[in-house]
Amino acid sequence: MEKISVFLPNDQQSQQEGFRVTVRAVQQQVCTDPVAVEFREENRGDYHAFTFVSWPGEESAAGTKDIVRSFVALIVVEWIVRTLEPEMIRAILRRDFTLADASDWEVISPYVQFVLYGLEAEGPWGSRRARMYRKVFEYLGENHEMVLHGFVRFRLKEELAALPDAVESGIDEYLRDQEYQQFVNLLRYFVSVQEPKHELVHIVFPKDQPGWIFDDQGHRLNLKQFDDLFGMADGLCREEDYWVSVLVSLAPKQIVFHLGERKKALAETISGIFGERVTFCRTCAYCLTY
């Protein structure tokens, strides 16, 4: 039998509940056979103890210790990512940044998480989560009890040091996204009041080719003037900005986007600006030809 206990302060009820939720989630996703791991809870003075007791199967008890500490290490790391880091992010936002409304904390949090995921491949041991797991696993190999706050404060300083920079980068991403949404809304309004110049256009992206636009008679439109204007040939303009500018200039009443799966981000942007004017196709003559 192996037993490992993890401690959280009694006054941290939300963190305790987050730990319980994490335990249930990992239990549903991870099989510890042939070892059975029993989960218990009890108060010990100022702390609440989460105890994991392992019972080896009939085959062998040799790997019991590694299995249970691996199981607990997974839970601890998931709890840090799901419960502790969001709390730390909110604390950093309150301390270092002035936001218009408290609800902005929840809005910005996904942007910060996105930045953190971008750091996953950095470092000598791989992802942040993998590095944290390695440290927890090694600690539990020598200790049967872990005071979570103390462990995080002293053993995971390097991994959590990225949070303030991630918050700042996340806010920058959030503000850029807000500016982009405002720009899209402005274009959407402009398109809604603009007089259509074309009844219908087809936009097609042949494989390994730049996109083409055809009118409702099937004639391919010459886009050289737009290429020259936006410096597309010289790589001076982003593809998405180029096609949005072209379509806004052409002002079609309807747009058929063929083979949109090849340009998912562009298709979403165009759909966001032109709304119900856009339809998507995968099976017509244009799609089959290109």
Number of C-alpha atoms within 10 A of each C-alpha: 13 17 17 20 20 19 22 21 18 15 11 11 12 11 19 20 12 16 23 16 16 21 20 12 13 15 14 9 7 10 13 15 11 16 21 18 24 12 16 11 14 11 13 11 9 11 16 21 23 21 20 21 15 22 17 21 12 8 8 10 15 9 11 22 20 14 21 27 24 20 20 24 21 22 22 22 23 21 20 22 14 16 19 18 15 19 15 15 21 17 13 15 21 13 9 11 12 9 11 8 7 12 9 12 18 12 12 20 20 14 21 25 19 14 21 19 15 12 15 14 13 11 11 7 12 12 18 22 18 15 19 23 20 16 16 23 22 13 17 20 13 8 12 15 16 20 15 14 13 12 14 18 11 9 15 16 11 13 15 16 10 14 20 16 13 21 24 18 17 22 21 15 17 18 13 12 13 12 12 12 13 12 13 17 14 13 17 19 13 14 20 15 8 14 11 16 11 14 12 17 25 25 21 22 20 16 10 6 9 9 13 14 20 17 16 13 9 11 11 14 12 11 12 11 10 16 16 11 12 18 14 16 12 9 10 10 15 11 14 14 13 17 18 17 15 16 17 18 14 13 21 22 19 19 26 18 23 25 23 20 14 13 14 11 12 17 19 12 16 22 18 16 22 24 16 11 14 19 15 16 16 13 11 10 10 18 16 10 8 12
